[in-house]
Structures are given as C-alpha cells and as structure tokens.
Amino acid sequence: MTRSFLAAALAVLPALPLAAQESEIAAADVENRDGTSIGTVTVTSQPSGHALVILALTDIPEGDHAVHLHETGDCSAEDFSSAGGHIAGDAQHGIGVEGGPHPGDLPNVVVGDDGVVNVAFFNPLIEMSQLFDEDGAAFIMHSDGDDYVSQPAGAAGDRIACGVFRREAQ
C-alpha cells in the first residue's frame, strides 16, 4: 500500500523545470593564405545536441567552396596542411556515401561577387569535445565545392582559409 501511495503522490507532483543547459562556444578567427583576417566562425552547442555553426567571412572568391572542421588546431603551414584531415570519427567522407558524413563535413557555401559569406546551419554530428581535445581543431575553407562523395575530402581543392578554434566565454 505504501508503494502505491508513493507512486500516486509522485504522479500528481508538478513537473520541476530542469536547469538550463549552459552552451559551449568555439570561435575561430579566419585568415586567408596571405595572413589577412577575413572573418570568424563560431560553433555553439545547443540543448538539442545539434551544434549551431555560424560563418561570417569576407573577401572570399566568387563560387562554390567546401567548408570543413579539421582535426588539428594548427594553421601554421603555408597551405594549411598542418590542420590535418577532417574531424572524422569512424565515418566516411560525404553525405552521399554509405557510412558518411564525417562530423567535420559541412555544407558548401556559395559566394557571390561581393565575396561575403553570412550563413548559419546546424551540425548534429559534431561534439564540442572534438573541437577542444588535446590538439584542438580548425576551420578550413577550400578553393572548390565539395562533391560530397570523393574520399577523403570531397575533391574540394586547395585550402584557402584557416582558423584555429578557441574556447569562448559566454
């Protein structure tokens, strides 16, 4: 009898609000190959588990460009190869392949003749711990669009911009 009374009492208690989940923010100042600052990229965790990715870039060549999150927070090489490959986990590259995409695969951006990129999208696969691991992570923009199937990086061309993520205060 005590057990059923307790169950009934718990059933009528009002739902208690859960504490708001605090977001984590990763921010990167992005530079082109000349070392010129061209904007910022932020990745913000959300209570849903989907990260919000915001690109705010200028002086980008017109056309389609692949954008990815790379496994190493290092933009020191002239060709940005020091950023390593995509944040991949156990996945294949590309939305168009079985076993894909990588957590670091993002949609292509299309840049007009004004050279501006202002876009926001969600990434349900990236985890903030992947951006803040021991060797960090980087944002990379490529010279061409990602074909979403070629391994390991979508035949996206040269790396033309790079930014190292840092933990940002809220």
Backbone as ProteinMPNN parsed JSONL, in Angstrom:
{"seq_chain_A": "MTRSFLAAALAVLPALPLAAQESEIAAADVENRDGTSIGTVTVTSQPSGHALVILALTDIPEGDHAVHLHETGDCSAEDFSSAGGHIAGDAQHGIGVEGGPHPGDLPNVVVGDDGVVNVAFFNPLIEMSQLFDEDGAAFIMHSDGDDYVSQPAGAAGDRIACGVFRREAQ", "coords_chain_A": {"N_chain_A": [[0.817, -1.187, 0.0], [1.94, 1.249, 0.749], [3.769, 1.65, -1.298], [2.111, 2.074, -3.59], [0.79, 4.382, -2.77], [2.939, 6.195, -2.697], [3.664, 6.194, -5.413], [1.339, 7.31, -6.509], [1.387, 9.828, -5.311], [3.73, 10.892, -6.394], [2.984, 11.033, -9.038], [1.181, 13.139, -9.157], [2.63, 15.355, -8.535], [3.821, 18.535, -9.576], [5.658, 19.004, -12.621], [9.072, 19.578, -12.369], [11.106, 22.27, -13.417], [13.944, 21.751, -15.453], [17.358, 22.612, -14.935], [18.726, 25.146, -16.948], [20.678, 24.251, -19.714], [24.035, 25.003, -20.078], [25.594, 26.56, -22.77], [28.41, 25.713, -24.843], [30.987, 27.474, -26.492], [32.852, 27.608, -29.418], [35.218, 29.485, -31.077], [36.696, 30.865, -34.016], [39.154, 32.859, -35.491], [39.487, 33.679, -38.771], [41.854, 33.404, -41.365], [43.206, 34.213, -44.601], [45.456, 32.822, -47.116], [47.345, 34.797, -47.378], [47.586, 35.754, -44.874], [45.762, 37.593, -44.079], [43.099, 38.77, -42.128], [39.864, 37.475, -42.46], [37.44, 37.123, -41.284], [35.131, 35.413, -39.048], [34.352, 32.244, -37.478], [31.953, 30.488, -35.658], [31.067, 27.9, -33.396], [28.474, 26.644, -31.621], [27.287, 24.87, -28.892], [24.1, 23.288, -28.423], [21.066, 22.751, -26.53], [19.638, 20.704, -27.784], [21.532, 19.041, -28.796], [22.464, 19.414, -31.295], [24.883, 21.257, -32.938], [25.238, 24.757, -33.459], [26.453, 26.344, -36.225], [28.122, 29.165, -37.336], [29.117, 31.164, -39.964], [30.908, 34.009, -40.774], [32.241, 35.721, -43.064], [34.487, 37.52, -45.253], [35.753, 38.837, -48.401], [36.044, 36.55, -50.019], [36.684, 34.4, -52.753], [34.484, 34.397, -55.569], [32.011, 31.849, -56.083], [31.487, 28.244, -55.541], [32.355, 26.811, -52.428], [33.935, 24.438, -50.387], [33.566, 23.791, -46.93], [34.97, 22.832, -43.887], [35.437, 21.162, -40.712], [38.424, 20.655, -39.152], [40.805, 18.266, -37.824], [43.022, 19.15, -36.295], [44.183, 21.859, -34.447], [45.823, 23.911, -35.947], [47.197, 26.226, -38.022], [49.581, 26.784, -39.21], [51.132, 25.914, -41.422], [51.967, 26.89, -44.748], [50.152, 26.056, -46.717], [48.079, 25.299, -45.156], [48.005, 22.647, -44.427], [48.77, 21.718, -41.987], [46.558, 21.582, -40.388], [45.573, 19.079, -40.559], [43.394, 16.261, -41.334], [39.8, 15.986, -41.875], [37.612, 16.247, -39.038], [36.681, 13.176, -38.246], [35.926, 10.767, -36.913], [34.626, 7.513, -36.96], [33.538, 7.612, -39.427], [32.834, 7.79, -43.003], [33.811, 10.122, -45.599], [31.493, 12.565, -46.64], [28.095, 13.269, -47.449], [26.877, 11.844, -49.391], [27.613, 9.178, -49.346], [27.52, 5.784, -48.172], [27.816, 5.279, -44.741], [28.686, 7.794, -44.198], [28.121, 11.198, -43.145], [31.373, 12.677, -42.277], [31.785, 14.022, -38.947], [32.961, 16.512, -39.214], [32.231, 17.412, -41.717], [30.692, 19.908, -43.574], [28.021, 21.795, -45.14], [28.475, 22.999, -48.537], [29.331, 26.418, -49.281], [28.004, 29.093, -51.145], [29.359, 31.698, -52.828], [28.815, 35.008, -53.709], [29.489, 37.724, -56.073], [30.183, 39.717, -54.331], [31.811, 38.654, -52.408], [31.113, 37.868, -49.838], [30.262, 35.845, -47.038], [27.705, 34.943, -45.077], [26.291, 32.864, -43.096], [24.322, 30.42, -41.404], [24.041, 27.236, -39.932], [22.995, 23.942, -38.824], [24.746, 21.32, -37.149], [24.433, 18.108, -36.455], [26.256, 16.164, -35.752], [28.769, 16.909, -34.772], [30.743, 17.136, -31.842], [31.424, 19.12, -29.044], [33.64, 18.398, -27.574], [35.307, 17.352, -29.501], [36.286, 19.578, -30.732], [37.687, 20.766, -28.714], [39.698, 19.037, -27.928], [42.91, 17.55, -27.062], [44.729, 18.457, -29.113], [43.288, 20.427, -30.308], [41.231, 22.036, -32.871], [40.417, 23.025, -36.256], [38.973, 25.392, -38.561], [38.453, 25.077, -42.008], [38.448, 26.463, -45.27], [37.926, 25.609, -48.63], [39.152, 25.849, -52.06], [37.356, 24.973, -53.973], [34.054, 23.524, -54.48], [32.679, 20.921, -52.4], [32.235, 17.614, -53.459], [30.787, 15.817, -52.087], [31.154, 13.059, -52.052], [33.706, 12.002, -52.846], [36.688, 10.519, -51.542], [39.447, 11.449, -49.496], [38.252, 13.866, -48.905], [36.316, 15.107, -50.511], [37.128, 16.114, -53.028], [37.756, 18.852, -52.987], [39.642, 20.775, -53.564], [42.334, 23.21, -53.135], [43.314, 24.393, -49.872], [42.166, 27.391, -48.739], [41.649, 29.132, -46.675], [41.907, 29.46, -43.109], [41.273, 28.825, -39.651], [41.894, 28.652, -36.183], [40.202, 27.019, -33.598], [39.117, 28.299, -30.49], [38.199, 28.206, -27.018], [35.434, 30.036, -26.105], [34.252, 32.561, -23.944], [31.015, 32.834, -22.469]], "CA_chain_A": [[0.0, 0.0, 0.0], [2.822, 2.406, 0.79], [4.351, 1.827, -2.627], [1.129, 2.669, -4.492], [0.571, 5.75, -2.325], [4.091, 6.975, -3.15], [3.546, 6.341, -6.86], [0.257, 8.263, -6.772], [1.852, 11.156, -4.893], [4.705, 11.372, -7.378], [2.293, 11.288, -10.304], [0.46, 14.407, -9.133], [3.549, 16.477, -8.309], [4.086, 19.27, -10.812], [6.983, 18.783, -13.206], [10.045, 20.601, -11.979], [11.925, 22.67, -14.567], [15.346, 21.363, -15.412], [18.271, 23.747, -15.058], [19.108, 25.425, -18.332], [21.993, 23.741, -20.08], [24.934, 26.067, -20.498], [26.21, 26.29, -24.066], [29.839, 25.918, -25.053], [31.225, 28.197, -27.736], [34.179, 27.555, -30.037], [35.329, 30.579, -32.045], [37.945, 30.887, -34.78], [39.446, 33.993, -36.368], [39.884, 33.036, -40.013], [42.775, 34.143, -42.224], [43.499, 33.608, -45.902], [46.861, 32.414, -47.26], [48.198, 35.979, -47.225], [47.597, 36.13, -43.467], [44.78, 38.648, -43.871], [41.894, 38.352, -41.43], [38.705, 37.55, -43.341], [36.201, 36.942, -40.538], [35.055, 34.485, -37.921], [33.461, 31.087, -37.464], [31.641, 30.034, -34.308], [30.298, 26.672, -33.216], [27.871, 26.752, -30.3], [26.478, 23.714, -28.516], [22.7, 23.582, -28.165], [20.445, 21.711, -25.706], [19.173, 19.612, -28.644], [22.659, 18.206, -29.203], [22.907, 19.893, -32.609], [25.684, 22.474, -32.801], [24.948, 25.853, -34.38], [27.684, 26.806, -36.867], [27.91, 30.45, -37.997], [30.246, 31.676, -40.745], [30.822, 35.433, -41.102], [33.508, 35.87, -43.775], [34.524, 38.475, -46.361], [36.875, 38.726, -49.343], [36.115, 35.169, -50.484], [36.472, 34.34, -54.207], [33.153, 34.004, -56.015], [31.836, 30.453, -56.457], [31.208, 27.243, -54.509], [33.504, 26.49, -51.582], [33.763, 23.472, -49.307], [33.991, 24.215, -45.599], [35.086, 21.652, -43.035], [36.085, 21.257, -39.411], [39.591, 19.774, -39.239], [41.159, 17.579, -36.586], [44.147, 19.732, -35.559], [44.117, 23.318, -34.333], [47.116, 24.453, -36.378], [47.138, 26.824, -39.362], [50.918, 27.336, -39.422], [51.697, 25.577, -42.734], [51.571, 27.828, -45.798], [48.977, 25.512, -47.407], [47.171, 24.915, -44.076], [48.001, 21.195, -44.243], [49.005, 21.442, -40.569], [45.264, 21.357, -39.745], [45.241, 17.663, -40.686], [42.182, 15.901, -42.058], [38.52, 16.342, -41.263], [37.155, 15.522, -37.864], [36.032, 12.086, -38.969], [35.433, 9.63, -36.145], [34.677, 6.274, -37.743], [32.693, 7.817, -40.602], [33.381, 8.091, -44.317], [33.542, 11.498, -46.001], [30.427, 12.921, -47.56], [26.694, 12.951, -47.216], [26.423, 10.982, -50.477], [28.173, 7.831, -49.265], [27.133, 4.972, -47.027], [28.779, 5.43, -43.647], [29.053, 9.195, -44.061], [29.317, 12.005, -43.352], [32.223, 12.984, -41.124], [31.28, 15.113, -38.111], [33.536, 17.773, -39.683], [31.712, 17.788, -43.037], [29.673, 20.949, -43.555], [27.53, 22.074, -46.498], [29.173, 24.009, -49.329], [28.802, 27.778, -49.304], [28.035, 29.712, -52.464], [29.761, 33.08, -52.619], [28.53, 35.904, -54.829], [30.578, 38.61, -56.487], [30.555, 40.613, -53.233], [32.806, 37.968, -51.592], [30.646, 37.769, -48.456], [29.588, 34.643, -46.555], [26.997, 35.052, -43.796], [25.421, 31.695, -43.11], [24.214, 29.634, -40.172], [23.417, 25.939, -40.122], [23.138, 23.025, -37.694], [25.525, 20.105, -37.348], [24.063, 17.191, -35.377], [27.286, 15.147, -35.534], [29.978, 17.407, -34.102], [30.699, 17.273, -30.389], [32.353, 20.175, -28.64], [34.876, 17.757, -27.115], [36.166, 17.163, -30.669], [36.926, 20.872, -31.016], [38.51, 21.148, -27.576], [40.565, 17.954, -27.475], [44.305, 17.895, -26.757], [45.395, 19.218, -30.173], [42.377, 21.43, -30.842], [40.591, 21.829, -34.167], [40.476, 24.201, -37.123], [38.036, 25.584, -39.664], [39.131, 25.206, -43.301], [37.679, 26.706, -46.49], [38.633, 25.121, -49.807], [39.001, 26.634, -53.284], [36.257, 24.44, -54.78], [32.988, 22.886, -53.724], [32.774, 19.517, -52.012], [31.317, 16.788, -54.251], [30.074, 15.033, -51.07], [31.369, 11.615, -52.177], [35.114, 11.608, -53.012], [37.447, 10.291, -50.312], [38.911, 11.608, -48.144], [37.848, 15.249, -48.606], [35.333, 15.66, -51.423], [37.726, 16.761, -54.205], [37.417, 20.25, -52.731], [40.697, 21.696, -53.976], [43.285, 23.767, -52.17], [42.836, 25.057, -48.659], [42.402, 28.818, -48.983], [41.468, 29.907, -45.438], [42.036, 28.61, -41.928], [41.147, 29.445, -38.341], [42.016, 27.718, -35.062], [39.163, 27.223, -32.597], [39.433, 28.539, -29.07], [37.015, 28.233, -26.168], [34.97, 31.42, -25.955], [33.391, 32.781, -22.783], [29.638, 33.199, -22.825]], "C_chain_A": [[0.861, 1.25, 0.0], [3.398, 2.691, -0.582], [3.356, 2.496, -3.581], [0.799, 4.095, -4.082], [1.695, 6.654, -2.805], [4.022, 7.216, -4.652], [2.473, 7.357, -7.205], [0.693, 9.679, -6.409], [2.839, 11.728, -5.898], [4.03, 11.739, -8.691], [1.608, 12.644, -10.311], [1.365, 15.604, -8.85], [3.773, 17.219, -9.62], [5.506, 18.976, -11.306], [7.895, 19.921, -12.8], [10.893, 20.984, -13.178], [13.368, 22.213, -14.371], [16.203, 22.612, -15.538], [18.659, 23.925, -16.522], [20.525, 24.922, -18.589], [22.849, 24.892, -20.59], [25.613, 25.666, -21.806], [27.717, 26.475, -23.994], [29.992, 26.607, -26.404], [32.677, 28.015, -28.153], [34.196, 28.659, -31.097], [36.688, 30.518, -32.728], [38.014, 32.183, -35.581], [40.068, 33.395, -37.618], [40.763, 33.972, -40.83], [42.932, 33.422, -43.554], [44.993, 33.29, -45.981], [47.84, 33.58, -47.167], [48.314, 36.421, -45.776], [46.628, 37.254, -43.135], [43.556, 38.079, -43.162], [40.69, 38.546, -42.34], [37.395, 37.26, -42.608], [36.301, 35.907, -39.442], [34.117, 33.322, -38.212], [33.214, 30.743, -36.004], [30.842, 28.745, -34.385], [29.794, 26.724, -31.777], [27.025, 25.524, -30.027], [25.061, 24.175, -28.194], [22.103, 22.463, -27.319], [19.96, 20.505, -26.519], [20.275, 18.618, -28.988], [23.17, 18.569, -30.582], [23.686, 21.176, -32.383], [25.233, 23.493, -33.842], [26.277, 26.379, -34.899], [27.363, 28.098, -37.611], [29.202, 30.888, -38.664], [29.962, 33.136, -41.07], [32.163, 35.815, -41.732], [33.378, 36.887, -44.905], [35.73, 38.189, -47.247], [37.12, 37.283, -49.792], [35.911, 35.184, -52.003], [35.059, 33.847, -54.542], [33.127, 32.523, -56.382], [31.494, 29.567, -55.282], [32.487, 26.923, -53.75], [33.113, 25.466, -50.523], [34.262, 24.098, -48.014], [33.929, 22.993, -44.688], [35.679, 22.026, -41.685], [37.188, 20.207, -39.395], [40.107, 19.39, -37.862], [42.26, 18.221, -35.752], [44.063, 21.251, -35.59], [45.456, 23.956, -34.666], [46.988, 24.939, -37.82], [48.509, 27.328, -39.796], [51.522, 27.016, -40.789], [51.142, 26.528, -43.787], [50.304, 27.373, -46.523], [47.904, 25.009, -46.427], [47.069, 23.4, -43.882], [48.225, 20.803, -42.784], [47.704, 21.238, -39.794], [44.823, 19.9, -39.849], [43.995, 17.438, -41.513], [40.937, 16.359, -41.336], [38.368, 15.646, -39.919], [36.253, 14.417, -38.413], [35.388, 11.024, -38.084], [35.622, 8.365, -36.958], [33.919, 6.394, -39.056], [33.511, 8.003, -41.882], [33.077, 9.553, -44.633], [32.294, 11.559, -46.88], [29.048, 12.416, -47.202], [26.179, 11.958, -48.252], [26.984, 9.576, -50.452], [27.634, 7.099, -48.033], [28.217, 5.102, -45.966], [29.249, 6.855, -43.47], [27.919, 9.961, -43.416], [30.201, 12.054, -42.106], [31.508, 14.005, -40.242], [31.795, 16.483, -38.583], [33.082, 18.197, -41.066], [30.589, 18.805, -42.871], [29.179, 21.177, -44.977], [28.416, 23.108, -47.21], [28.532, 25.373, -49.109], [28.967, 28.316, -50.718], [28.27, 31.199, -52.253], [29.479, 33.885, -53.884], [29.704, 36.807, -55.137], [30.978, 39.612, -55.414], [31.561, 39.972, -52.279], [32.399, 37.724, -50.151], [29.962, 36.426, -48.204], [29.01, 34.965, -45.183], [25.974, 33.941, -43.788], [25.453, 31.025, -41.745], [23.547, 28.317, -40.52], [23.709, 25.067, -38.908], [23.965, 21.818, -38.095], [25.198, 19.171, -36.182], [25.162, 16.201, -34.995], [28.489, 15.626, -34.735], [29.747, 17.494, -32.593], [31.755, 18.287, -29.99], [33.678, 19.587, -28.148], [35.834, 17.499, -28.278], [36.894, 18.46, -31.043], [37.916, 21.26, -29.931], [39.397, 20.015, -27.073], [42.005, 18.456, -27.35], [45.001, 18.743, -27.825], [44.467, 20.209, -30.872], [41.771, 21.04, -32.173], [40.648, 23.131, -34.945], [39.32, 24.204, -38.107], [38.867, 25.74, -40.93], [38.098, 25.514, -44.382], [38.55, 26.293, -47.66], [38.318, 25.977, -51.037], [37.805, 26.219, -54.125], [35.176, 23.875, -53.865], [33.307, 21.433, -53.428], [31.791, 18.734, -52.881], [30.519, 15.824, -53.374], [30.234, 13.526, -51.2], [32.837, 11.212, -52.24], [35.814, 11.521, -51.666], [38.857, 10.843, -50.483], [38.28, 12.967, -47.894], [36.941, 15.88, -49.654], [35.86, 16.365, -52.644], [37.521, 18.268, -54.154], [38.513, 21.249, -53.096], [41.559, 22.187, -52.832], [42.58, 24.363, -50.955], [43.176, 26.541, -48.797], [42.22, 29.691, -47.752], [41.472, 28.945, -44.262], [41.85, 29.445, -40.669], [41.17, 28.391, -37.265], [40.935, 28.049, -34.032], [39.755, 27.419, -31.208], [38.127, 28.533, -28.288], [36.681, 29.697, -25.902], [34.085, 31.499, -24.72], [32.008, 33.189, -23.262], [29.337, 34.617, -22.439]], "O_chain_A": [[0.538, 2.219, -0.687], [3.504, 3.849, -0.985], [3.74, 3.407, -4.315], [0.552, 4.94, -4.943], [1.438, 7.764, -3.272], [4.293, 8.323, -5.115], [2.668, 8.183, -8.097], [0.391, 10.625, -7.135], [2.788, 12.916, -6.216], [4.467, 12.662, -9.379], [1.466, 13.248, -11.374], [0.914, 16.747, -8.918], [3.901, 16.589, -10.67], [6.422, 18.735, -10.519], [7.521, 21.091, -12.883], [11.362, 20.101, -13.896], [13.924, 22.284, -13.275], [15.8, 23.574, -16.191], [18.89, 22.949, -17.236], [21.439, 25.14, -17.793], [22.415, 25.664, -21.445], [26.143, 24.561, -21.926], [28.233, 27.27, -23.207], [29.227, 26.356, -27.335], [33.603, 28.231, -27.371], [33.283, 28.748, -31.918], [37.695, 30.17, -32.113], [37.059, 32.558, -36.261], [41.068, 32.682, -37.535], [40.473, 35.159, -40.975], [42.812, 32.2, -43.636], [45.715, 33.474, -45.0], [49.026, 33.379, -46.907], [49.055, 37.357, -45.471], [46.666, 37.806, -42.036], [43.038, 37.032, -43.549], [40.498, 39.615, -42.919], [36.346, 37.161, -43.244], [37.386, 35.567, -38.97], [33.228, 33.401, -39.059], [34.147, 30.708, -35.202], [30.053, 28.529, -35.306], [30.579, 26.835, -30.835], [26.154, 25.17, -30.821], [24.848, 25.303, -27.751], [22.584, 21.331, -27.38], [19.881, 19.397, -25.987], [20.002, 17.497, -29.416], [24.217, 18.072, -30.998], [23.202, 22.086, -31.71], [24.89, 23.133, -34.969], [27.129, 26.81, -34.121], [26.439, 28.132, -38.424], [30.249, 30.975, -38.022], [28.892, 33.462, -41.584], [33.104, 36.185, -41.03], [32.292, 37.089, -45.447], [36.61, 37.405, -46.891], [38.266, 36.853, -49.927], [35.046, 35.91, -52.493], [34.52, 32.976, -53.859], [34.098, 31.997, -56.926], [31.243, 30.045, -54.176], [33.559, 26.783, -54.339], [32.092, 25.609, -49.85], [35.247, 24.836, -48.001], [32.967, 22.227, -44.714], [36.33, 23.06, -41.534], [36.931, 19.021, -39.597], [39.879, 20.087, -36.873], [42.418, 17.858, -34.587], [43.891, 21.849, -36.652], [46.142, 24.478, -33.787], [46.703, 24.155, -38.725], [48.601, 28.203, -40.657], [52.354, 27.783, -41.274], [49.978, 26.923, -43.721], [49.474, 28.2, -46.903], [46.936, 24.369, -46.837], [46.135, 22.925, -43.235], [47.908, 19.681, -42.387], [47.737, 20.768, -38.656], [43.798, 19.527, -39.279], [43.584, 18.298, -42.292], [41.011, 17.036, -40.31], [38.936, 14.576, -39.697], [35.192, 14.692, -38.975], [34.384, 10.433, -38.481], [36.669, 8.171, -37.576], [33.682, 5.391, -39.728], [34.699, 8.323, -41.848], [32.198, 10.157, -44.017], [32.079, 10.71, -47.745], [28.868, 11.297, -46.723], [25.163, 11.3, -48.029], [26.851, 8.845, -51.433], [27.335, 7.707, -47.005], [29.407, 5.039, -46.278], [30.139, 7.105, -42.658], [26.854, 9.395, -43.17], [29.842, 11.552, -41.041], [30.698, 14.783, -40.747], [31.132, 17.498, -38.372], [33.506, 19.246, -41.551], [29.647, 18.581, -42.111], [29.855, 20.789, -45.929], [29.022, 23.97, -46.574], [27.347, 25.473, -48.793], [29.953, 28.025, -51.396], [27.486, 31.876, -51.588], [29.858, 33.488, -54.986], [30.776, 36.68, -54.545], [31.996, 40.291, -55.554], [32.114, 40.663, -51.423], [33.247, 37.404, -49.319], [29.193, 35.935, -49.031], [29.754, 35.229, -44.237], [24.912, 34.059, -44.399], [26.457, 31.054, -41.034], [22.601, 28.28, -41.307], [24.551, 25.399, -38.074], [23.896, 21.351, -39.231], [25.632, 19.407, -35.055], [25.016, 15.472, -34.014], [29.159, 14.822, -34.087], [28.67, 17.884, -32.141], [32.854, 18.302, -30.544], [34.725, 20.218, -28.294], [37.046, 17.434, -28.071], [37.989, 18.427, -31.604], [38.871, 21.993, -30.186], [39.809, 20.026, -25.913], [42.274, 19.646, -27.514], [45.774, 19.643, -27.494], [44.821, 20.766, -31.911], [41.788, 19.872, -32.562], [40.891, 24.199, -34.383], [38.764, 23.159, -38.442], [39.871, 26.453, -40.932], [37.021, 24.92, -44.417], [39.747, 26.579, -47.694], [37.345, 26.73, -51.051], [37.29, 27.018, -54.907], [35.355, 23.761, -52.652], [34.106, 20.801, -54.119], [30.638, 19.14, -53.027], [29.665, 15.094, -53.876], [29.524, 12.778, -50.529], [33.186, 10.151, -51.722], [35.574, 12.329, -50.769], [39.418, 10.701, -51.57], [37.81, 13.22, -46.785], [36.812, 17.104, -49.675], [35.133, 17.145, -53.259], [37.157, 18.887, -55.154], [38.318, 22.455, -52.946], [41.521, 21.659, -51.721], [41.421, 24.775, -51.014], [44.342, 26.902, -48.952], [42.592, 30.865, -47.768], [41.098, 27.779, -44.387], [42.221, 30.618, -40.625], [40.537, 27.344, -37.405], [40.77, 29.204, -33.64], [40.744, 26.795, -30.824], [37.068, 28.824, -28.843], [37.544, 30.488, -25.523], [33.266, 30.613, -24.477], [31.851, 33.805, -24.317], [28.225, 35.094, -22.663]]}, "name": "protein", "num_of_chains": 1, "seq": "MTRSFLAAALAVLPALPLAAQESEIAAADVENRDGTSIGTVTVTSQPSGHALVILALTDIPEGDHAVHLHETGDCSAEDFSSAGGHIAGDAQHGIGVEGGPHPGDLPNVVVGDDGVVNVAFFNPLIEMSQLFDEDGAAFIMHSDGDDYVSQPAGAAGDRIACGVFRREAQ"}
